[in-house]
Amino acid sequence: MYSFIEWNISPEIYTLTVGDLTLPIAWYGLLFASGFILGQQILFYIFKKEQKPATDVQSLTIYISIATIIGARLGHFLFYEWPLLLSNPTEWLLVLLIPPFRGLASHGATLAIIVAIYLYAKKKPEQPFLWVMDRLIIPVTLGCTFIRIGNLFNSEIYGIPTTLPWGFVFIRETEPSLLPLVPRHPTQIYEALFYLSLFAGTFLLWRYKRHVLPYGFISGLTLILLFGFRFFIEFLKNNQTDFENNHILNMGQILSIPAIITGIVILFLINRHKSSVST
């Protein structure tokens, strides 16, 4: 016999009824929105400290908001449900943009955010691409924390069975065929705690070292740590789709490798540039 934690929290906070329309208010949506709102306030603080206009934050927020939603949704279909794109080439466009936004791929959001930063920086010559990325990646790590907590409330993206005393039994996701109930790693909590620590670390780096750190250092380091952790935590997770069961690495790990390599390349180029300048 071993102890475990039963998790049977409803993903919906409240159901709002307006006439014949029923609108469920979910924890995930509330946390997702809170991540954007709090992230924008952090950017306001950062830009104010660096004597940048507040209107730039508003503009950047629009770029990032659109990129996150479209990139995460499109990434989910491209990486995890690509047969749907082939079988229903017209219907998936409606699914892409119509709430609820269940099915979001962080790797797709990452790619779209990078494109959005590039487009934003093109219009702001005084704010280079890597400068913007170093600042933006700080609230992004906090947003990742909120999203993983939302996954916990949805009883999704959980881990493999465990005998550890903090194992979670996700009552709502347990099928009758899987009885008896099996405690699993609460990987959502593991990731949320790591991303929260990463947010604190990157913020402190910016707060005390931004005047001496080269552009791109915070971004490169964060890409390596965030996606490096993501790569290893996947070994404790259940695969999200059946096709991953036949592969050594799952899709999350495969997609994390380019991000890790990108971070290494950024740090390598920074170091080489510093060396050439010193010479």
Helices and strands as residue ranges (DSSP letters): E 5-7, E 12-18, E 21-26, H 27-49, H 54-80, H 82-87, H 91-97, H 106-122, H 129-153, E 168-170, G 171-173, G 176-178, H 187-209, H 217-233, G 234-236, G 242-246, H 251-278
